[in-house]
Amino acid sequence: MERGRLAWKISVAGTTGVGKSALISRIIYNTDKVQISQRSLQKKTLRLDGSNGPLTVDILLQEIDPGKNEERLMTGSNAVLVLADLTNLLSLKSADRFLKFVESQKSGKIVKLIATKLDRKYEAKFWDEELDELSGRYNVAHAKISSKTGDGFDQFFGELKTELLDRFHAGKKK
């Protein structure tokens, strides 16, 4: 018997080419093949075990390009995923600027730094040291994933779902 229905909005932010569409396709279709129309809200429905029984959760995903109405687009988001391409050092600098913007909003959203294109790790322009430094500066967790191969994805997405569910249960106890 279904006990509840939730909706979580997740904003996926990053500069052009970091893999926003591929990550959203991995979440929705379990493939990196982009099967979505850019910039529209995409939906994935999950069934999760809540503390009082099963929950149906609609995850609404949207892409955000930094510098283009990000405050308006992030409104109502439960989580913001800031992406940087391991093979592009400039994308890490863009992620830094976006994390600074998110921090200035004092929104209380879950924020994660995601280094994409782990399947191309031998071409990496930055690695753990830079990720640790940047995530530490903004007190956010980080992960390395490949939307293409799925490496690191299940752990990252499982942790995100758990954190969102924990926040939901903590909010119900207040």
C-alpha positions in Angstrom: 0.0 0.0 0.0 1.4 3.4 -1.0 1.9 5.7 2.0 2.8 8.9 0.3 3.9 10.8 -2.7 6.6 13.4 -2.9 8.2 15.6 -5.6 11.9 16.6 -5.5 13.2 19.2 -7.9 16.9 18.8 -8.7 18.8 21.5 -10.7 21.8 20.3 -12.7 24.1 23.3 -13.3 27.3 23.7 -15.3 28.9 25.3 -18.2 28.3 24.1 -21.8 29.7 20.6 -22.4 30.1 19.3 -18.9 27.5 16.6 -19.3 24.3 18.1 -17.8 22.0 16.4 -20.4 24.0 13.1 -20.2 23.6 13.0 -16.4 19.9 13.7 -16.6 19.6 10.9 -19.2 21.5 8.6 -16.9 19.1 9.4 -14.0 16.0 9.0 -16.1 16.8 6.3 -18.7 20.0 4.7 -17.2 22.0 5.6 -20.3 24.1 8.6 -21.4 22.4 8.9 -24.7 20.6 12.2 -24.5 16.9 11.5 -24.9 15.6 14.7 -23.5 14.7 18.1 -24.9 17.1 20.6 -23.4 16.0 23.0 -20.8 12.6 21.4 -20.2 11.8 19.9 -16.9 12.2 16.1 -17.0 10.6 13.6 -14.6 11.6 10.2 -13.1 9.3 8.4 -10.7 10.9 6.2 -8.0 9.5 4.0 -5.3 11.5 4.3 -2.1 11.1 2.8 1.4 10.1 5.6 3.8 10.0 5.3 7.6 6.2 4.8 7.5 6.1 2.6 4.4 6.7 3.0 0.6 6.8 6.4 -1.0 6.4 7.4 -4.6 8.8 10.1 -5.5 8.7 12.2 -8.6 12.2 13.6 -9.3 12.0 16.7 -11.5 15.3 17.5 -13.2 16.3 20.7 -15.0 19.4 22.1 -16.5 20.8 25.4 -15.5 23.5 27.3 -17.4 25.4 29.7 -15.0 24.7 33.3 -15.7 21.2 32.6 -17.2 18.4 33.2 -14.7 19.9 30.7 -12.3 18.2 32.3 -9.2 14.8 32.0 -10.8 15.5 28.5 -12.1 16.7 27.2 -8.8 13.6 28.3 -7.0 11.9 25.3 -5.4 14.9 23.1 -5.9 15.6 20.5 -3.2 19.1 19.9 -4.6 21.6 21.6 -6.9 24.2 19.5 -8.7 27.1 21.6 -9.9 29.0 19.8 -12.7 32.6 20.2 -13.8 34.3 18.2 -16.6 37.4 16.4 -15.5 39.0 17.1 -18.9 38.3 20.8 -18.8 40.0 23.0 -16.1 37.9 26.0 -17.1 34.7 24.0 -16.1 36.1 23.7 -12.6 36.5 27.5 -12.4 32.9 27.9 -13.7 31.8 25.4 -11.0 33.6 27.6 -8.4 31.7 30.7 -9.5 28.4 28.8 -9.4 29.1 27.3 -6.0 29.9 30.8 -4.7 26.5 32.0 -6.2 24.6 29.1 -4.5 26.3 29.8 -1.2 25.3 33.5 -1.4 21.7 32.4 -1.7 21.7 30.8 1.7 19.0 28.5 0.5 19.6 25.4 2.6 19.4 23.2 -0.5 21.5 20.1 -0.8 24.5 21.0 -3.0 26.9 18.6 -4.6 30.0 19.1 -6.8 30.1 16.5 -9.5 33.2 15.8 -11.6 32.0 14.2 -14.8 33.6 12.2 -17.6 35.4 9.8 -15.2 35.6 7.4 -18.2 38.2 9.9 -19.6 40.2 10.0 -16.3 43.5 9.7 -18.2 42.8 13.0 -19.9 42.0 14.7 -16.6 43.1 18.3 -16.0 42.2 18.2 -12.3 41.7 15.4 -9.7 41.0 14.8 -6.0 43.2 17.5 -4.7 41.4 20.2 -6.6 38.0 18.7 -5.9 38.8 18.4 -2.2 39.9 22.0 -2.1 36.9 23.4 -3.9 34.3 21.3 -2.1 35.9 22.2 1.2 35.8 25.9 0.4 32.0 25.6 0.1 31.4 22.7 2.5 29.8 20.5 -0.1 30.3 16.9 -0.9 31.8 15.8 -4.2 31.8 12.8 -6.5 33.4 11.6 -9.7 31.1 9.9 -12.2 30.8 8.8 -15.8 27.4 9.2 -17.3 28.7 7.3 -20.3 29.7 4.1 -18.5 27.8 4.6 -15.2 31.0 4.5 -13.1 30.4 6.1 -9.7 26.8 6.9 -10.6 25.0 4.4 -8.5 26.8 5.3 -5.3 26.4 9.1 -6.0 22.7 8.8 -6.8 22.0 6.4 -3.9 23.6 8.9 -1.5 21.6 11.8 -3.0 18.3 9.9 -2.6 19.2 9.0 1.0 20.0 12.6 1.8 16.8 13.9 0.3 14.8 11.2 2.1 16.5 12.0 5.4 15.7 15.7 5.0 12.1 14.8 4.3 11.8 12.7 7.4 13.6 15.4 9.5 11.2 18.0 8.2 8.2 15.8 9.2 9.5 15.6 12.8 9.5 19.4 13.3 
